[in-house]
């Protein structure tokens, strides 16, 4: 089955990766470039949660 996740703006990949690394550092998760399959679901979820929290804060600040 083909992946349905496609980037609408391919140039955004570098910015999102930088944002992900910053969020990981804030929550104390040692994320590396490349493979991170040794991290737990909790660790990965905390990074995603921190990213979402910061995006919502930025959106609310822009209102």
C-alpha contacts under 8 A as a table, 3 or more apart, distances in Angstrom:
res1	aa1	res2	aa2	distance
3	X	6	X	7.55
7	X	10	X	5.58
9	X	12	X	5.65
9	X	13	X	7.94
10	X	13	X	5.95
11	X	14	X	6.83
11	X	15	X	7.96
12	X	15	X	5.32
12	X	16	X	6.17
13	X	16	X	5.19
13	X	17	X	6.14
14	X	17	X	5.14
14	X	18	X	6.23
15	X	18	X	5.13
15	X	19	X	6.14
16	X	19	X	4.93
16	X	20	X	6.04
17	X	20	X	4.99
17	X	21	X	6.23
18	X	21	X	5.16
18	X	22	X	6.28
19	X	22	X	5.16
19	X	23	X	6.21
19	X	51	X	7.45
20	X	23	X	5.12
20	X	24	X	6.12
20	X	47	X	7.07
20	X	48	X	7.82
20	X	51	X	6.76
21	X	24	X	5.06
21	X	25	X	6.19
21	X	31	X	6.63
22	X	25	X	5.14
22	X	26	X	6.29
23	X	26	X	5.09
23	X	27	X	6.50
23	X	47	X	5.82
23	X	48	X	7.98
23	X	50	X	5.84
23	X	51	X	5.86
24	X	27	X	5.36
24	X	28	X	6.04
24	X	29	X	4.98
24	X	30	X	6.84
24	X	31	X	6.39
24	X	46	X	7.90
24	X	47	X	5.14
24	X	50	X	7.84
25	X	28	X	4.99
25	X	29	X	5.87
25	X	30	X	6.95
25	X	31	X	7.80
26	X	29	X	7.79
27	X	46	X	7.04
27	X	47	X	6.87
27	X	50	X	7.46
29	X	43	X	6.42
29	X	47	X	7.49
31	X	36	X	6.68
32	X	35	X	7.15
32	X	36	X	6.59
33	X	36	X	7.90
36	X	39	X	5.93
37	X	40	X	7.86
39	X	43	X	6.21
39	X	44	X	6.72
40	X	43	X	5.21
40	X	44	X	6.36
41	X	44	X	5.13
41	X	45	X	5.86
42	X	45	X	5.01
42	X	46	X	6.07
43	X	46	X	5.18
43	X	47	X	6.53
44	X	47	X	5.24
44	X	48	X	6.42
45	X	48	X	5.05
45	X	49	X	5.94
46	X	49	X	4.97
46	X	50	X	6.05
47	X	50	X	5.16
47	X	51	X	6.24
48	X	51	X	5.07
48	X	52	X	6.21
49	X	52	X	5.10
49	X	53	X	6.08
50	X	53	X	5.01
50	X	54	X	6.19
51	X	54	X	5.26
51	X	55	X	6.20
52	X	55	X	5.08
52	X	56	X	6.15
53	X	56	X	5.28
53	X	57	X	6.20
54	X	57	X	5.04
54	X	58	X	6.13
55	X	58	X	5.11
55	X	59	X	6.16
56	X	59	X	5.05
56	X	60	X	6.10
57	X	60	X	5.16
57	X	61	X	6.06
58	X	61	X	5.09
58	X	62	X	6.28
59	X	62	X	5.11
59	X	63	X	6.63
60	X	63	X	5.32
